[in-house]
Amino acid sequence: MALFSLDQFYDFLKVKGLVIVIALVQIKFSLNYWKIRQLNNKYQKLATAKRQKIHHDCEQFSQHFKCELKLTIKDMLLNSSIKDIHKMYKQKETTVLQVLLFFIERTITIGVPSNFILETLFGQAILDAKEQDILLLENANIVDQYPLFGIPVSVKDIIMVKGTDTTFGLANRCFIPALHDGYEVMAIRRAKGIIFVKTSIPQLLMMPETHNTIVGRALNPLDKTRSTGGSSGGEAGMVASRCSVIGIGTDTAGSLRNPAGSCGLFTIRASSVRAHNHQMHLDNILVFSGFTQIKSIVGPIGKFCDDVIIEFNVLNQDFKVPALIGDPFYKAVPLDFQIINGNQKYKIGFVKSIALVPAALVNQRAVEEAAIRLQNQSHSCKELTLDVEFVNQSMKILYKLLLADSGLKAYRELMKGEYFIEEHQTFDRVTRVPKFLLKIYNIILKLKGDKRQKILVEALMEKWNATQFLEFCGIQQQLIQELFVFFDEHQIDALLLPVNAGVAFKHGQCQFGSLMLAYNFFMSIFNFPIGVAPITQVREDEQIYPEHYQDQLNKVIQENMIESIHLPVGIQIITKPYCEEVCLKLMKCLEDFFKKLKKQRNFYKHL
């Protein structure tokens, strides 16, 4: 008699097979978990080695060099412009080496502990300074021949400097030095600028807070509980804390403007037609170099508008560039200083708030005060309103273009198994959710009336194909045309907007409140020149935010405004393409106002 019938034997095999399949799946997940853990142990060691190298460089410097300037000269340097430092050189009040040593010492005591630094170039910078001191001894007027002569310059991590890393905020890219200088570095060195550090950025440059696993979270020098912004947050922190005279960053969707607004600085994002395409040479990272619908624009960030103008002009000089790093479609157009320094009066529109994310009271006041200041200088200003659907559609297209690969696919490939920082983790989980669940969640958001979060969810709901991507590009062009029409219909030369809906983020808040930056997000798709000028500070009675919407974003902005007194608040100035001079002129008009304000309200007292 058989122990098992044939049917029982088949049933046994089915159960056994199911157990085997489950066991194999468990083994696969366990192996994958072990592999990722091993990879991240390796990446953690790379990040530790990177930090140790930075600290070793600082210790070596401190053992062999010391700034010997008098305290009075040091105090002067803290708030000196490029022209002020050049004047000091001509009057033999200091040397290039001593100025450099002062800023390196300040970087070691403030910049490194504040997590602004990803790479030091102290050795080469000191050699450059010594060479320039020899030239200065031979001819004191040489400072007039080179716009950045003897000026310590910091540059963002993704600006390529030969022999240094371009990490993208990833530990897995540490100790992979660039083989050549980028166009911007050549331009700076041609003007005798001295590059002495490369500064920190967010992991993958994605978040408006500078935080990565290599050096940690950048601390805003005006309030260490808050962010310096991102992705050029390391640059903003260096300049705001007076560790660097002038900085070089990049801006795709607010990466210079948000940090400038967070730290009370000046910056400009040039129009795409007037900027060298640095994306072409990002260490062959094709997903970045191939995306040109919203260009990443290299630009200056500084504490004075004049410094920004000087650096912008340095980046826009015509000089021979090796084909290896050149942009074949770029033709340098130096600034027309007759426009910047001229008496031409302009027609200016200003928008104090948008319906999608209403601006806080202080941000609206900043726009209004800027308009009044410009009116007092005989420019004509009028308040305007941006169409709700125009703004919403612009935001949708921004998200759809940036997430056209169905979320974070390209970014995950760059991660090579590296863990996401906490700000990315929520976004990472959302992009892994099955599309049908996102559609259900989208319906729930619609029923709740949460239109704002719905914009992002809709961008993640579908896997876009090439045809749809081209349609998005077409809609982008239509929106650009609409903005041109808006300028012409209202007969304006420039438009003033808040930088964002509030002030600098408290640490970690950006993962829930990034839409607070809608003001610089949606303007990015147009590729127009956009400048930022600091205007005012938060008053005691402005540390509030009304309940415009009953959603998470509104709560985040409300929390963000608490204990925000004295934080800087700036505005954006938008002009038409090829009109960077107009943008810079208006920024300069507002600078005098800001200088008086600093004296009245003691900006940066603790620095």
Phi, psi and omega in degrees: 000130183291140177292323180232141170283164180300320179296318179295324179295319177296318178298320179298317179296322179298313180297315181299317181296320179297318179298318180296317180299314179299318180296319179295320178297317179297319179297318180298313179296321180295317179295319179296317178298316181296319180297314180295322180295319178296318178301316183287334171296320178294316181294324178296322178294321177297317179296319178297317179297323179295314179297319180298322179295317179300313181292325177295317178299320179293318179295317179298318178298311184298330180286332188248345184225150176209132178289130184250018180287151175292155181301324180296320179292320178300317179297322179295319183297329183303322182239032178269141173274177176300316180296323179297317181293320177299322178296320178296322178296314183295326180271006177058035177279341179199175177244164178299317182299315182293324176295315179299314180300322178300312182287330175292316178299320179293323177297319181293320184275335183241310187295315181292310178299335179273004176065039178268343194250131174248343181202138175251144177233040187300316184302307180295323180297320179294320176298317178299318181296318180296319178297320181289329176295325176296315178297323181293323177295323181288325184204104182295336181280002180297336180298336180281344182272337183233116187299334181245024183304123176068019182260118175293126184237133173258147180230149181293151182312317187277001170282122188283121176238123184307131177086359179241161182281151169240089195276337189059022180074018182249131178296329183290350179255010176289145177064036170237081188291147176292146183273347181203164175284150172279170180304317184295321180293320176299319181295318180295314182291328176297329179269008178071021172289149183248106180280122185238347176209157167246141192250162189287157181218165174291154174305124179066009180060021190271328189257152178279031171221133184276102184210127176214172183276357182277304181241353178099209189260127178289137184254126180295123182295343179273339177193104189292351176276000185238166183277154171274000185090184180193159011265357178268037185291328176296319178296314180298318179297318180297314183288317182295327180271006178061036173267344180220146180285315182213146181238159177238123178230193176225158181218118172254303181232038178115012188290345169256322186291317179297312176299320178299317178295322182289332186244006177070047184236170175261145173201169173214135171256110182291161173292153185297337181281353184234033182221138175292136182279088181288344180296337184297339191233032181277067176050038177060029174274091192296328182296333176271313184292335182275346182268108185239004180293321174237098190287147171275117186253127176282136180202166181273157172221127186209169180274345177234143179297321180300322178296319178297319179297314180299312183293321178300317181293324176300319181286350183241031175268147180272115177212160185289125181241134177305140182304331181301326183242002184278155172259110186295345183257004183261132172236119182296136176235097179301154182296146174265101185286347175294327178285313183297319184262001183281181183254011180300136179257143188239155176264125189234131172260150176223139180240118185276339184197157173239151185294327183301313177221089182304139181284148175295163183303318183293325179291322176293320178296322180301316179296316181296317179296321178297318179297319179296316179300318180291323176297322179294344177258021174076011169279150179263135183230143175215143181281137181232170177232134176271136180301132183302313183293325178299314179294312182298317179295321178297318178295317180299317181293322177303309181297317183293324178289317182288333183249028186294344179267027180066051174100239189250023184305308182295322180294320179298324178296321177292329181294329181051042178089356180293144180292142173286147171291164187300326181296332180272341190298319179298315179297320179300315180296318181299319182288345178267349180293135178306145186300326182292328177289324176296323179295321177295317179297323179296321177295318178298316179299322180295318180293325179284343182081018180273079184289335188285312179291333180300328180300314180289317182299319179297326179291337181263351189289328186244154171266106188285137175264178185298321180297316179296321179299318178295326176296319177300318178297322178294319178296321177302316180296322178297319180293322176299317179297321179298323179292321175300316179298319179301315178298316184288319181298321181267000177052054180243151176262340183208158180230131177259136179220157170297157174287319175205186184277349182212224181237189182305135180299143163287150186306131176088348184286339187297334181291340179253341187233025184299336180293349173301336181267018181306330183296322175266341176297301190291332180289344185290334185287347185270343180058034175272159172294134179223120176255160175233133176230131175289140186238315189207187176235162177288129176273166182300321183274005181252012181275043183223163174213120183297162179272080179288322181227151175262073180215177184296321181300317180299319180294320179298315180294321177300313179297323183293330182281345179292135181056044180253008184304137179076357177292145182287150178225130182239181177228161172260144175238116184251131175232173180286159177306145183072008180246036178300327180299321178295316178301311181294324179298315181293324175299319181292323176300324182278343184293320179301319177299317182291323178299317178297320181297319180299321180291319182292319189250008174056055176302144172057035183305318186283355181267000000 
